Amino acid sequence: MKTYQIFLVCLISRILFKVLSGYDNFELFPDSYRYDNLSDKILAGEGNMDIIAYLCAPLYPYLLSLIKLITVNHWETIAISIQFVLVSLSSVYIYKIALLLFHSISKASIAALLYIFYPLTLWYNFTIGQETLFQSLFIISLFYFFRSLKEKSIADTMIGSVIFSLALLTKSHITIFIPLLAMTYAIYKQWYSILVLLTTVLLSSLPHGLKNLQQHGIYTLSSQGNASLFILGHNDQTYPCLMSRAGDMGEFSAQGCDPSFVFDTSYVYPIYGKVNLLSAKERNKLRMKMALSWIKENPSKFIKLKLYGLQRFILPGLDHKQYKTSYWLLSFIAGLLIYLPGYHNLAKLVSFRRANPHLILCSLILVSAAIFLVFFPINRFRVITMEPMLCVYAAPFYASLISRLSRFLIPLREK
């Protein structure tokens, strides 16, 4: 396939899914309203990213505010169009990553098609949310990181670091990837690349990091809310809904855990009172303290949570307890189609005893595992971070399968 064909196939698939689904840009993701409100506040002259549960990563709300400023009444259409273009561009970069790693146009084309038709990100692409912007920027940055490792190119490291910094300013969970990528460069003895990466990340964080330091007493590389995620995964309110179905089954899923207690300023925590009214710095400190106290007081529940997190990380797809069987089964089968061949191919290629670009996917697996095991299973983080690269690594299996089928079918046609 040509790169422009990949771009168009991805773009058309997203437009068709948006039109045929019939959903608007807000109703599939409750966080959409927060980004809408934050962008309105920015336009009103208030750049405060504090939404009580966390200090929001700045790039997406500022992007929305810029679109609103330029287009006014048509801002939703423009925002979603930009997301469609970005995800289509990222499909081209999936192709380029696979071509770089496997030197095969057929494998690269299959990788791009796997990514385009993998169903778990389709609804994010037309939803007001950070996910599509992050995923697209991150995939593009990975291409330059892969190429900088293979070709020892400091220029590629610079480009990758700039784009990665934009991804980091969109979602902060990828902060975990920074030391792992630096370690990979260290294995390659590319010391200047480590310096470029760390310097670029730090410089990109300065504008909003200093703003948060002035407003909230916290310097941030991106967002700040690790304690909120930690307490959401370790308390008596969410334990039952994490371990069993949370509420009645709706159109797609059960209601799920209610996170409002980390957003509601009137919520009263036992012993600690109205923690959500405190400064961002104090809120973070006390939430971490409460979560650690809960772990100490509930060791058996903690162990069950970690085993559940491990199970959810190993198994692809959505949570079968929270989603309708048809949606869970579709996500599970789609996940298996990239997980089994992707992990198998990675196992054949990776080496921890010598310089190896495939360590990047190992790092992404560790990032996703950390989220599932340290905090709690948040499937969309895995979907937008690790799974695009599993599409790349699954591609050689399907290329080989197609080749074997072709060799088998050609003699049958001749008969």
C-alpha positions, 0 to 999 in steps of 0.5 A: 500500500502507498502511504496516501492510501493508508491515510485515506483508508483510516480517514474514511473508516473514522468518518464512516464510524462517526456517521453510522454510530450516530453518537455526538462528540460528548456522550461516550466519555464524561470527561469531555465536558471537563475539557470543554469547560477548561477551554472556556475558562482559558478563553475567559483569561483563566488558565487554571487547570485545577479540576479538584481530582488533579491538575489537568495536562494543558495541551488539549484544553489549550488546543480546544480554546484556540480552535474555539477562538478561531472558528467559534460556532464550528469548533466541534467539527474542526476539533474532531476533523483535526483528530481524524487527520491526526489518527490517519497520520498516525496510521502512516507512522505505524506503517513507517515503524513496521517498515523500519523494523521489518524491511517489508512493505507487506508487513508494514501494510498489514500493521497499518491495517491492523491499527486502522481496524482495531476497534478499541479506539474508534469511539475516542477518535470522534470524542472530545478528549485527550486520547486521540491527540496523545496516541497520535503524537506518541506513535509519531514520536516512537518512529523517530525514537526507533530510527534514532536507535537504529541509525544513531541519529541525534537529529531523530532523537531531537524530533522524537523528543519534541513530539514526545514532549507534546504527547506528555503535555497531553497525558502524563501517564507516559512519564513512566516511559522517560526513564525506561527510554533513557535506559534503552539509549544507555544500552546503546551508549547514546549519551547525547540522546539521553541529554536531548530527551531530558532537556527537551522534556524539561524545557517543554514543561517550563511554561505550565510547570512554572504556572502551576508552581506559582498557582498551586505550589507544585511544579508539573511536567504535565498533569498532577493527580497520581494520588487521586488515581491511587486512592481511586484504586485503594478505598472501600468505596471503589473496592466493591465496584472494581471486584464485581459489576458496578450497577445495572447493565446499560446499553454498553456497560454497567455504570462502573465506579463513581469517581465523584468523591475526588472531584466533589468539594463538599465530600467529607472523608472519614477522619480527614474531613473536606480534603477536596477543599485544600490546596492541590499540594495538600490534597495530593499528600492526604489522598496518598496517606489515606490510600496507604492507610487503607492498604495497611488496614486491608492487606487481603483486599489489597492482594485481591486487587493486585491479582485482579489487576494482573489478570486484567493486564494479561487478558486483552479487551474490556472487563467482562464484569462491566461490559455486555457479553457481546462487546466484551467478546468482540474486544477480547477476540480483537485483542487476542488477534494482536496480543498472541502474535505480537508478544510471540514475535517480540519474544523472538526479537528482543534481547536484554544482553545487547542493544536492541530497539525492541526494548521500546515495546518492552518499556511500553508493556512495563508502563501499562503494567504499572498502571494496572498494578500500582493504580487500578486497571484503566484499559484506555491507557493500555489501548492508546499506549501499548496496543498500537505497537502490538499491531506492528509486532503482530504484522509479521505473523499475518504476512507469513500466514497470508504467504502460506495460504497463497502458496496453498491456494495457487496450486488449487486454482491451477487444478 
